[in-house]
């Protein structure tokens, strides 16, 4: 498995745990900066490589009336302030080739949403930027099908690839996390992240919005660490009840601290075991 360098740290075998974390959506400039500062303070207590995440536009909201964010122009300006004033790496999700080019000129890591992971033009545009690319596995894909995504990025000459599992659809309004997906995707040659927040979602479970089971985020995160993942994705909010997106699955900051304490201990244990990923034949 190759390691992936992002700014001043590396994601991959034998490296410290990386956590991608932040509010689901930018709820204004002041809110986003405060959240980034608070999360920076939280993560400073742990041996974790922290990447701040927030979306400028949630293009796949269940309802047309749902809050979508400030838009790409304002959103990227906010992320630039987070970089400059907080000294953090930043990431956000993109939805079109034009957005990929713009976000790739600002963010150290750009994210391809799960629903868009087969959009070739989007993948190629992301791969042609100077940013590393994190592709979320579609809920409708088997993990070995991500081989095609990797090949598209490699065709661009981009080897700074991160693959993320966020659960798989096996029935109405529910997701199932198959931890076999982690070593399967690692065998494609690149680090694997596990999205513990979105894996706890109940898509469309509230009728006009996505529901979720926040209480299972710690269980899923710890299971993914035990399965050998290289990074975690956890959305967090200072007041989940008031969150304008994914309120059912963003973690309160206080709960996040407790989870980080647990996963760091587990991750360090896994590093000591130094167990290689199984060689999978398919």
N, C-alpha and C positions, 0 to 999 in steps of 0.2 A: 504493500500500500504506500502510495506517495504521501508526503507531508505537504501542507499548503501554507505558505507564508502570507500573512495578512499584516501589513504595517510592520510593527516591531515584535510580533510573536508568530508562533507556528502551531497549526492544528495537525495532529496526526499521532502515530504510535509513539508512546513514551513521553509525550508532551503533557503539560498541565491541562486540566479540564478547561474547555471553552464554553461559555454560556452566552447565548444571544438573548437579550432581555430588554423589555420596555413595554410601554402601553401599546395596545393594539393599534390605536389611531392617534394622530396629533389633535388634541383638543385645544388648540390655540398655542401661540408661541410661548407665553409665560408658563403655561401648564407643562409643556414639553421640556423646557429648560429646567424647571423645578424637579420634574420626574428624573431627568438625566442626572442632576446633581445628587438627589437622594439615592439613586441606584448606585452611582459611583461610590458614595460613602458606604453603602451596604457591602458592595463587592470588595472594597478595600480591606475588609477583614478576612478575606479568604484567598487562597492561592489559585485564583481563577482568572482566566483571560476573558475579559468582558467586552462584548460588542453591543452597543445600544441600538435598539430597533424601534421604529415607529413608522406607521404608514401615512402617507400624504393623501391617499385616496383608497377607499375600500370599494373596488369596482364590482364586487360580487355580493353585495348586501342582499338579504332575502327580500326586503321591501324597498320599493322605489322611494319611500318616505324616510328611510334610515339616513342618519348622518354619515357623510362620506369623507370628510376631512377638508383641509385647506387647498388641496390641489397641488400639482407638481411644482410650480414656480415658487409659491410661498413655502411649500414643504421642504424643498431642497435648501432654501435660505435658512430655515430653522435648523436643519441638520448641519449646515455649515457652522452655525453658532454653537451647536453642541460640540462639534469638533474643536473649534477654536477656544471656547470658554471653559469647556469641561475636559478637554484633552482626550476625548474618547473616539474610538473607531465607531462608525455608524453603518447601518444597513437599512434598506427599505425595499418594498416589493414593487415590481414594475409590471406593466400590462400591455405594452406595445413596443415595437422596435425603437420608436422615437423616444419613449420614456426611458428605455434601457440606456440609450446613448447619453441622455441628459443625466440620469442618476449615476451612471458609471463614471462620469467626470467629477463627481462629488464624493460618492460613497466608496469605502474600501471594499465593501462586499455588497453585491446586489442579489436580490432574491426573486426567483421565478415562482409564482404561486402554483399550488398543486393543480388547480383546474387548468393551468396554461402550460403544463410541463411538456406537452407534445406540440406546441406551436413553434414550428421550425424557424420562422423568421425572427421570432422573439428570442429564441435560444441563440441563434447566430449573432444577433445584434448585441446581446449581453456578452457573448464570448469575445466579441471584437473590441470591447472596452478594455480599459486598464484595470478594472476591478476583478476581484475574485467573484465567482458565481456560485450561489447556493440554490440548487433546484429541489423543490419539494416534490416528492413522489405523489402522483395523483392517487386519490382514494380509489380510483377505478383500475389501477395498474398493479400487476405483480411486481415484486422488487427486481426480478431479473430483467424486466422490460426497460428498466432504467439504463441498460446498456446502450440503447439507441440514443438516449439523451447525452450520455458521456461521449459517444462517437461524434455527435454534432458539435460539441464544444471542442473536442480534439481537432476536428477539421478546421477550426478557427485558429488553432495553435495555442489555445488557452488550456493549461493544465492545472490552473488554480480552481479546482472544482470541489464543492462540498455537496453531498446528497443528504436530503432530510426525509425521514419517515414521519408521517403524521396520521397514521391509522388507515384502515381500509374499510370500504363499505361492504357490509355483508347483510344488510337488511334495512328496513325503513327507519330513518332518523337515528341511526346508530353507527358507530365506528368500532372496529376491533383492531387492537394492536398485536401484530404477530412479531415477536422479537427475533424470529429467524430472519426478518428483513434486514436487520443490522449487519450480520456477517455476510449475507448474500450480497448486499450492495457494497460492502467493503471489498469483496472479492472482485469488484469492477475496477479497483485500483486506487480509490480515493476515500478520504475520511467521511464518516457518516455521523450526522446529527439526528437527535430524536426530539420531535416537537411534542412535549408533554402537555402543553395547553390545548392545542387544537385536536390532539388525540382524545381528549376528554369531552369533546363537543358532542352534542346531539343535533346534527344538521337539520335545520328547519323544524326543530322539535317544539318551538313555541308558535308554530303556524306562520307568523310573519317575521320571525327572527330565529336565530340559532340558539338552542339551549345548551346545557352542559352539566357536567358533574365535577365541579372543582375539587371535591374531596378525593378524587382518584388521581389527581396530578402527581402527588408525591409517590404513590405506588408505581405509576407508570414510569416516572423519572428514575426511580431506583432500579426498577426492572431493566430499563434500557442501559443504565450504567453497568449492571451486572452482566448484561449481554455484550458489553464491550464497545459501546458507542464512544465517539471521540468528542462529542459536543452535545449540549442540550439547548433547546429553544423553549423559553418560558416567558409568557407575557405576564406583566405585573402592572398594578394600578394602585395609587394611594388610597382610593375609595372605590372598590369594585361595584358597589351598589349604584354609583353615579356614572359608571363608565359608559361612554357613548357607542361602544362596540365590544362585542364578546364579553358582556358583563358577567356571564355565568362561568367563564373559564379564565379570567385574569386573576392572578394571585394577589392578595394584599401584601404590601411590603413586609409587614411583620412576619407573616407566614413564610414568605420567601426566605427570610434569614434562617429560619429553622430548617427549611428544605436544603438550603445550600450547605449548612453544617453537616447534614446527613450525607448528601451526595459526594461531598469532598472526601469524607472518610471512606466511603465505599469505593470511590474512584482510585484513591491512593492504594487501597487494598488490591484492586484489580491490577494496578501497575506493578505491584510487588509480585503478584502471581505470574505476570508476564505471559499469559496464555495467548498463543496465536489464534487468529480466526481460523475456523475449520476450512479446509479446501473443499469447495463445493463444485461438483461436476454437473453440468447441465448442457 
